């Protein structure tokens, strides 16, 4: 401990995260010019990771390997994982990189749907045309509780399509209208919901995308903010614990591989 730690007005240094020895950046894949990684990006920075932000839709290349990265996160967008656009196909194909290298990958909403397609599952609208826009309950499975014990009761959604559970993947959380809410495949995770959303993002989405609030199953705009007051603390705490564990395990995995070689 520093000799200054006991001096009045100078607080001791905070404990170093388990993966602070891995200062590599996290690759961030976004789909709109104005998009941000939101709360996920803020949490990753607090864990000591710079962010390398790429927007393949606007011409940014994606790396051929994740050797120089602690992990990669692919975020949402208004497009569909079934769209025929070249950049959509390229992103789905690129997910084979973290899968092949067994590196941490996190897909959120559209990113999770792209992961599901890469793993052989389908992405499709709800059979009755229902949407999840707002807060909805989820139920963690035993596998999900083994990953993180403090799942929130409700999480924020903004989607009209869902994905099936790929062969070989674990179901971590389930819902009602869309049964697969979270999955894991090796060190890759897919969340149908949006733990990245900040209050400012919620204001933008419910303003610019207000017409989607009229879709069957969508919550009224006021409910988005009322439910946030009830559920955001739990969702924020869960996200921190999840991200810490998601990236902290990789230095240990690398050390084990080196020892085996």
N, C-alpha and C positions, 0 to 999 in steps of 0.2 A: 504494500500500500504506500502511496506517496506520502512524504512527510507533511505535505500541505493538506492532507485529508482531514486532519483534526483541527485545522485553523478555522476560526469562526467565519461563516459565510461561504466557505468553499466545500462543496459536497464531494463525497468520495466518487470516484469514477464508477459508472454503471458496469454490471457484469458483462463480459464479452460473450456474444452468442456462440453457440457450439460451432457454427460454420464461419466464424469471423476469419479463420485462417484461409478461407477461399474468397478472395476479394473480386473474383471475376464478375463481369456484368451478366445481367439476365437479358436475353433477347426478347423484345416486346414487339408483337406483330399486331398492327392496327389496320382498320379498314376504311376510315374516313379522314379527310384532311384535319377536321376539328376534333377527332377522337383523342382521348387520353387514357392512360392505364388506371386513372382514378385511385381508389383506395388501395388496390393491389400494388400499384406503382409506389405509392407513399410507404406502404409497409415494407416493400423490398428495399427501398432506399434506407429505411431505418435499420434494416438488417445488414447494411453495409455494402449493398450491391449497386453499382452504377447500372443505368438502363440504356441499352442499345435499341433505339426505337426504329422500326422499319415499317414501311407502308408499301407492300408489293403491288397493290392496286395502282399506285402512282409511280411504279418503276423501280422501287428499291429492291435490290437482290437479297436473297436469303443465303446464309452460309452453307457450304457443303458439309460442314461438320460442326458439332457443338463442343469441340475440344477446348475452345477459348471462352466458353460460357459456363456459368453455374447452372443454367436451365433456360427454358423458353416458355413464354406465355402468349397464347393467341386469343384475341378478344372478339367481341361481338360486332354486329353491324346489321343494317337493314336488308342486306341481300340474303339469298338462300344458299345453303351448301349444295343445292341441286342446280344452281344457275350454270349455264354453259360458258361463262366468261373464262378466258384463259387464266387470269390470275387466281380464280377460285380453284380451277383444276391444279394449277401449279402449287398452291398452298396445301391442298389435300395430299398431293404427291410428296411434298417436302416433309410432311409429318413422318414419313418413313425414316428420316434421319434420326430424330430422338428415339424412335422405336428401335431402330437397328443398333444404335449406340447405347441404349438403355439409360438415357439421360432424362432428367426431370423435364416434363412437359405438362403444361396446364392449358386446357381449352375451356373458354368461358362462352356459353351460349352458342353462337356461330362456330367458335373455335372447338367446342365440344362436339358439335354436329359434324365438323370436318374430321375430327379424330374418329368418330364413330364410322364414318364412311371409309376412311383409310383402313379401319379394322374389319370392314366387310358388312357392317350393319346398314340399315336404311334410315333415311330422314324423310319424314312425311308430315303433312298437316294432321290435326286432330280429325277423327272420322266425322264428328258432328260440327266441325268448323270452329271449335272453341279456341280461345287464346288464353294465355296467362300473362297479364299485364298488371303489375302491382304485387302485393305480398300474398303468398300462398303457403300453406303448411307443407312440410316435408317430414319423412319418417326415416331416420337412419337405420340401416341394417346392422347386424352383428359385425359384418366386415367394416362398415362405416365407423362404428364405435371403436373398433380396434385401431383405426387410423387416427381418430380424434374423438374424444369422449364428450365434448361440450357442444354438439350441434345445436343450432338455433331451431326453435319451433317453426318459425316462418322466415322465408327468404324472398328477396326481390326478383321478379321475373319481367321479361319483356320479349315474348316470342309467340309465334303461331304454329311452329313446327316442333316436333320432338324426334328423338332417335331411339332405336331399339338397342338392346344390350348385345354387344358383339360377342362372338364365341371366344371363350378364354378370359373375358373381362369379369371383374367383380362388381356387383351392384352395391353401391355405398349408401344411397338414399333413394327413396321412392316417393311418388306423389299419387294423386288421384287421376286427374285428367291426362297427365303425361306420366306414365309409370316410372320411367328412368329419369331420376333427377341428378344422380352423380354416379360415376363409374371410375374404376381404376384398372389399368392394364400395365403391369410392371411399375415403372416410375412415372407413367403418364396418367393424368387425371382429366376427367371431363365433367364440368358442372353446367347443367341446363340453366341455372339461375345466375344472378349478377352480384357477387360479393364485392365487385369493383365500384359499384355506384356510390357516389357522394351525393350530398344534398343538392349541390349545384347541378350535378348531372341530372338528377331527378327533375329539377325545375326545367332544364332544357328539354329533356325527353318528353315530358308531359305537355310542354308548350308546343314544340315543333312537331311532335307526333300525336297531337291531341285527337286526330281523327281515329286513331287506333283504339282510343278509350271507348269507342262505341261498338267494338267487336264483341261477340258473345263470350261471356266469361270474364271480360276485362273489368277491373275495379275503377270506380269513379276517381277523378283526380284527387279530391280531398282525402280519400282513403289512403292514397299513397303516403301522404305526409303524416296522417294520424297513425297508421300502422308503423311507420318508421320510428315514431316516438316510442312505440311499445317494444319493437323488436330489434332496433339497430344496435343497441349495446351488446346484445348476445351475438349478433351476426359479426360485429367487429372483433369481439374477443375470439370467436371461433376462427375467423380468417387469420388472425395473428398466429394462433397456435398451429393452424394447418400449414401456413407458409414456412414457419420456422422448422417444422418437421420435414416438410417436402424437400427443402434444400439442405438441411443439416445432415441428412443421412449420406449424401454423396461423397464427402471426403472419406468417410468410413468405408464406403463401398470401394472407392479407388484404392485405399490402403490395403484392403483385403485382396484386391486383384493383384496389386504389386507383390504382396507377400506370396501369393499363389504362384506367381511367375518366377 
